[in-house]
């Protein structure tokens, strides 16, 4: 019974436009295009110290999780410099 429900949901999502879902090929994560911004620190490799801290706003936590170098800081957009 559960397999049929999942199959129905899959069929419904495949009918969506490409703008509504994004599929990460490496992790098979499907992220909705919903704007619920989160701020994250991006880990960078430096050749010479000091390394500047880089912050990036992701459109939602799903896209944040897809980036292995991103670490969650807080909900909402990052402060503009």
N, C-alpha and C positions, 0 to 999 in steps of 0.2 A: 504494500500500500504506500509506504514512504517513497519507494522508488518511482512510483507513478506520479506522486506529487512533485518530486524533484524533476522528473522529466517534463512535466507541464510547465514548471517554472523556467526550465532551460529553454523550452520552446518559446515562451513569452519573451524572454530576454533576447533571444536571437532575432526576434522581430523588431528590436529597438534599432534606432539609427546609430551609426558609429559614434556620433557625438555624445551619446548618453552613457556608454560604457567604454572602459579602456582595459585591455587585457595585456598583462605583463607576460611575455612569452617565457621568461626564465623561471618565474615562480608560480605561474598560472593563477595570479591574483586578479580578480575582476573588481575594478574600482568604479563607483558611481560618480558621475559628474555633478556632485552636489557641493556647493561652496560653503564649507564650514572650516575656515582657515585655522591652521596651526603653525606655530613658529618652531623651527628646529635649528640646531647648531650643526654645521657641516664640518666633518673632520677632514682636514687637509694635511697632506704630507709636505713638510717644509724642507727646503735645502739649507736655509740659513735662518736662525732665530733672530728676532721674535716672530712668531707666526700670528698673523691677524686672525681674529675670530670671525668666521663668516656665518651669518644667519640668513635663513631663507624661509619664506612663507610658502607653505604647501596648501593647495586648495582644500584638502581634507586629510585626515589621519591615514587613510588607505594609501594615498600616494606617498606619504611620509614613510610608511612601513616598507614600501618597495625600494627605497634608497638605503642600502646597507651602511652608508657613511653618515646618515642623518640621525641625530639624537634629539628627541622631543624636549622642548623647553617649556612652552605654555600654549594654551588655547588662544586663538586670535592671531592677528597679523603681527609680524615682527615690527619693532620700532624702526621708523625711517630715519636715516642719518642725514 
